[in-house]
Amino acid sequence: MDRNLPIGIFDSGVGGLTVYRALHDRLPDEHFVYLGDTARVPYGTKSLATVERYAVENAKFLAAHGIKLLVVACNTASALALPSIRKAVDVDVIGVIEPGARAAVAAAQGKPIGVIATEATVQSRAYARAIDNIQAGTEVIERACPLFVSLAEEGWAETEVARSVADQYLSDFAKRDIGALVLGCTHYPILRRVISETINAPIPLIDSGEATATEVKSLLASHALALTHDSQTTTTRKDDRQLCDDLDHFYVTDAAHRFARVAERFLGAVPSVLEAVEVWGQDELRTY
């Protein structure tokens, strides 16, 4: 495996950009290729078979473009499709649920753990199972917070509307003595401040994207695949790498202009290289 290959990331839409940011911040010398399956979002309303099919198609698309590691940034795909993805591609695959669960157990120190996520992720009980596998008997309190997704994408994270919605969703957590709260959807870190203010207690907020980035860094180091500043070739080396610069390639399956707008809200930057594609046929359509 060539250490100069990029890290692949896919999500059902734009939420995985928070995972991209966490990876970029933790691994500033690495290059990334991101796929947002915006034509088929949301995955949470789809059947297991459909989520598996979409996830495998996304994984194969990125693998065909040459990657050294695949990060499944979508919580639903991480919960339902990791075994199928791992069978489909010849690179290591990391989802966001198990890293988030490990970070939560470490932070909670034996106390109950709260998990907020989409309805599909909560119904899958994926975080509860992962936490129980790490520390059996841990109490897990889960709550679906579907409106947080729209609030993040519309740029309403700091509004009174967001605070009102957060109060409705999180009032129970504010009354419970939990040791950590998992942000179990890739959109939720955008609302970190509102979530923290609503709970109004010194409870660690676990960003699964940040936890995943930490584990990706360790995995690359253990496999001697980390791309360091000194190891980069003269053709790829670039000082002070910026988010969304021309060393990172972004693909979407629909609505590229909307993706670019939301990327600017989430990251403060518009992708320099953004293409619309059909992953099911792997035919590139056009470049923006």
Wavefront OBJ file of the C-alpha trace (Angstrom):
o trace
v 0.000 0.000 0.000
v 1.348 3.416 -1.016
v 1.387 5.882 1.872
v 0.890 8.717 -0.638
v -2.628 7.507 -1.453
v -5.482 9.546 0.061
v -7.852 8.523 2.825
v -11.379 7.850 1.567
v -14.436 9.154 3.428
v -18.088 8.654 2.570
v -21.349 9.809 4.080
v -24.970 9.805 2.987
v -24.723 13.557 2.541
v -22.994 16.579 4.031
v -22.798 15.609 7.702
v -19.594 13.658 7.166
v -17.832 16.956 6.518
v -17.424 17.258 10.296
v -15.539 13.947 10.214
v -13.446 15.241 7.311
v -12.591 18.301 9.373
v -11.615 16.206 12.400
v -9.387 14.024 10.201
v -7.851 17.045 8.492
v -7.119 18.698 11.851
v -5.590 15.545 13.341
v -3.752 14.513 10.144
v -2.811 17.769 8.387
v -0.330 16.129 6.021
v -2.812 13.602 4.641
v -4.903 13.953 1.497
v -8.587 13.041 1.409
v -11.227 12.011 -1.098
v -14.808 12.518 0.098
v -18.044 11.147 -1.322
v -21.418 12.528 -0.258
v -24.288 10.398 -1.550
v -26.609 13.390 -1.755
v -28.875 11.804 -4.390
v -29.963 9.054 -2.000
v -29.934 10.791 1.397
v -31.293 10.071 3.979
v -30.193 6.518 4.673
v -32.072 6.378 7.964
v -35.424 5.674 6.307
v -34.083 2.870 4.102
v -34.107 -0.884 4.696
v -31.020 -2.775 5.832
v -30.564 -4.275 2.353
v -30.753 -0.861 0.701
v -28.312 0.757 3.139
v -25.873 -2.115 2.572
v -26.167 -1.755 -1.207
v -25.636 1.993 -1.141
v -22.726 1.708 1.272
v -20.974 -0.980 -0.761
v -21.401 1.036 -3.967
v -19.896 4.080 -2.261
v -17.004 2.052 -0.870
v -16.228 0.477 -4.236
v -16.338 3.873 -5.934
v -13.734 5.298 -3.550
v -11.596 2.152 -3.660
v -11.542 2.357 -7.461
v -10.072 5.856 -7.178
v -7.167 4.604 -5.079
v -7.293 5.001 -1.299
v -5.234 3.533 1.546
v -8.002 3.540 4.169
v -11.778 4.007 4.184
v -13.662 5.966 6.849
v -17.427 5.389 6.933
v -18.545 8.764 8.280
v -22.240 7.875 8.149
v -23.617 6.598 11.472
v -26.393 4.617 9.771
v -23.977 2.879 7.403
v -21.562 2.297 10.283
v -24.374 0.702 12.286
v -25.774 -1.499 9.524
v -23.259 -2.110 6.774
v -19.654 -2.371 8.030
v -19.376 -6.171 7.555
v -20.587 -5.898 3.946
v -18.285 -2.963 3.249
v -15.263 -4.816 4.621
v -15.998 -7.776 2.360
v -16.295 -5.497 -0.667
v -12.988 -3.588 -0.537
v -9.347 -4.475 0.061
v -8.481 -1.655 2.463
v -9.007 -1.213 6.182
v -12.433 0.221 7.025
v -13.251 2.292 10.115
v -16.745 3.381 11.121
v -17.626 6.157 13.550
v -19.632 4.212 16.127
v -17.010 2.048 17.823
v -14.459 4.884 18.211
v -17.194 7.086 19.673
v -18.251 4.329 22.054
v -14.674 3.775 23.264
v -14.177 7.487 23.872
v -17.477 7.690 25.766
v -16.642 4.758 28.056
v -13.242 6.283 28.828
v -14.784 9.670 29.652
v -17.810 8.454 31.616
v -15.794 6.613 34.291
v -18.553 4.161 35.062
v -21.476 6.575 34.977
v -24.405 6.232 32.539
v -23.745 7.395 28.989
v -26.150 9.494 26.940
v -26.403 9.112 23.168
v -28.184 11.532 20.853
v -28.553 10.482 17.231
v -30.968 10.130 14.347
v -34.000 7.880 14.717
v -32.398 5.135 12.601
v -29.213 5.066 14.658
v -31.142 5.026 17.944
v -33.408 2.229 16.704
v -30.382 0.193 15.614
v -29.029 0.268 19.201
v -25.568 0.271 17.626
v -24.033 2.602 20.215
v -25.624 0.705 23.114
v -24.221 -2.588 21.813
v -20.788 -1.108 21.173
v -20.669 0.417 24.662
v -21.811 -2.842 26.247
v -19.100 -4.757 24.365
v -16.496 -2.413 25.825
v -17.899 -2.179 29.347
v -20.728 -4.604 30.034
v -23.592 -3.340 32.125
v -23.108 0.363 31.357
v -26.439 2.184 31.329
v -27.032 3.876 27.975
v -29.740 6.525 27.573
v -30.548 7.219 23.922
v -32.596 9.997 22.372
v -33.388 10.733 18.741
v -32.908 14.399 17.780
v -33.857 14.504 14.080
v -34.410 18.270 13.800
v -30.777 18.955 14.688
v -29.840 17.875 11.148
v -31.943 20.549 9.459
v -30.840 23.205 11.949
v -27.188 22.477 11.186
v -27.635 22.478 7.409
v -29.703 25.672 7.381
v -27.122 27.540 9.439
v -29.490 27.927 12.414
v -27.173 26.371 15.026
v -26.882 29.564 17.093
v -30.521 30.684 16.943
v -33.309 30.770 19.516
v -35.070 28.119 17.428
v -32.105 25.781 17.971
v -32.113 26.507 21.703
v -35.835 25.779 21.938
v -35.474 22.499 20.055
v -32.459 21.510 22.142
v -34.402 22.187 25.324
v -37.180 19.872 24.160
v -34.776 17.092 23.219
v -32.251 17.334 26.043
v -34.186 18.283 29.161
v -34.041 14.691 30.432
v -30.245 14.596 30.128
v -29.961 17.815 32.131
v -31.644 15.999 35.041
v -29.590 12.787 34.832
v -26.150 12.179 36.283
v -24.555 11.001 33.055
v -20.799 10.741 32.595
v -20.650 11.564 28.874
v -22.929 12.476 25.992
v -22.204 11.015 22.560
v -22.968 13.235 19.572
v -24.069 10.259 17.505
v -24.758 12.056 14.251
v -22.162 13.811 12.133
v -24.273 16.985 12.023
v -24.465 17.404 15.778
v -20.984 18.874 16.409
v -22.246 21.973 14.577
v -24.653 22.456 17.513
v -22.076 21.683 20.204
v -22.422 25.061 21.941
v -26.220 24.939 22.124
v -26.155 21.331 23.327
v -23.615 22.148 26.040
v -25.542 25.226 27.195
v -28.798 23.271 27.334
v -27.371 20.486 29.489
v -25.685 23.138 31.650
v -23.326 20.688 33.353
v -19.644 19.789 32.938
v -20.420 16.654 30.928
v -17.933 15.635 28.198
v -19.469 15.804 24.714
v -18.070 12.965 22.622
v -17.638 13.840 18.962
v -17.475 10.501 17.155
v -15.633 12.163 14.284
v -12.846 13.339 16.569
v -12.650 9.899 18.205
v -12.468 8.296 14.763
v -9.690 10.654 13.683
v -7.648 9.620 16.722
v -8.037 5.943 15.832
v -7.246 6.559 12.159
v -4.011 8.256 13.157
v -3.014 5.277 15.311
v -3.933 2.771 12.591
v -1.913 4.571 9.915
v 1.092 4.752 12.231
v 0.876 1.033 13.088
v 0.742 0.128 9.371
v 3.518 2.578 8.399
v 1.040 4.371 6.128
v 1.098 7.830 7.691
v 1.968 10.615 5.280
v 4.200 13.033 7.145
v 5.456 16.423 6.093
v 8.929 15.016 5.473
v 7.660 12.007 3.509
v 5.647 13.999 0.970
v 7.049 14.274 -2.506
v 7.839 17.639 -4.046
v 4.790 17.288 -6.293
v 2.343 16.843 -3.409
v 3.968 18.726 -0.557
v 2.183 21.889 0.462
v 2.812 23.915 3.598
v -0.056 25.072 5.843
v -2.689 22.839 4.283
v -6.118 24.440 4.205
v -9.498 22.772 4.492
v -11.023 21.923 1.094
v -7.907 22.884 -0.860
v -6.997 21.353 -4.217
v -5.233 18.379 -2.616
v -8.597 17.097 -1.366
v -11.189 15.815 -3.847
v -14.926 15.937 -3.160
v -17.605 13.967 -4.996
v -21.384 14.187 -4.685
v -24.139 12.214 -6.368
v -26.480 15.220 -6.674
v -26.973 18.884 -5.735
v -23.327 19.923 -5.880
v -24.086 23.619 -5.473
v -26.087 23.024 -2.287
v -23.296 20.782 -0.978
v -20.839 23.611 -1.572
v -23.035 26.058 0.343
v -23.397 23.734 3.326
v -19.665 22.966 3.232
v -18.989 26.670 3.593
v -21.320 26.785 6.630
v -19.717 23.734 8.228
v -16.079 24.345 7.334
v -15.778 28.000 6.402
v -14.521 26.988 2.960
v -15.888 25.781 -0.372
v -14.289 22.639 -1.876
v -11.761 23.575 -4.549
v -12.371 20.295 -6.395
v -15.999 19.169 -6.444
v -17.484 16.705 -8.943
v -20.928 15.211 -9.486
v -20.853 11.461 -10.110
v -23.034 8.382 -10.374
v -21.542 5.865 -7.997
v -23.811 3.051 -9.142
v -22.424 3.355 -12.665
v -19.157 5.002 -11.607
v -19.496 7.430 -14.516
v -18.256 10.921 -13.741
v -20.671 13.538 -14.997
v -19.111 16.964 -14.753
v -16.711 19.105 -12.769
v -17.712 22.263 -10.881
l 1 2 3 4 5 6 7 8 9 10 11 12 13 14 15 16 17 18 19 20 21 22 23 24 25 26 27 28 29 30 31 32 33 34 35 36 37 38 39 40 41 42 43 44 45 46 47 48 49 50 51 52 53 54 55 56 57 58 59 60 61 62 63 64 65 66 67 68 69 70 71 72 73 74 75 76 77 78 79 80 81 82 83 84 85 86 87 88 89 90 91 92 93 94 95 96 97 98 99 100 101 102 103 104 105 106 107 108 109 110 111 112 113 114 115 116 117 118 119 120 121 122 123 124 125 126 127 128 129 130 131 132 133 134 135 136 137 138 139 140 141 142 143 144 145 146 147 148 149 150 151 152 153 154 155 156 157 158 159 160 161 162 163 164 165 166 167 168 169 170 171 172 173 174 175 176 177 178 179 180 181 182 183 184 185 186 187 188 189 190 191 192 193 194 195 196 197 198 199 200 201 202 203 204 205 206 207 208 209 210 211 212 213 214 215 216 217 218 219 220 221 222 223 224 225 226 227 228 229 230 231 232 233 234 235 236 237 238 239 240 241 242 243 244 245 246 247 248 249 250 251 252 253 254 255 256 257 258 259 260 261 262 263 264 265 266 267 268 269 270 271 272 273 274 275 276 277 278 279 280 281 282 283 284 285 286 287 288
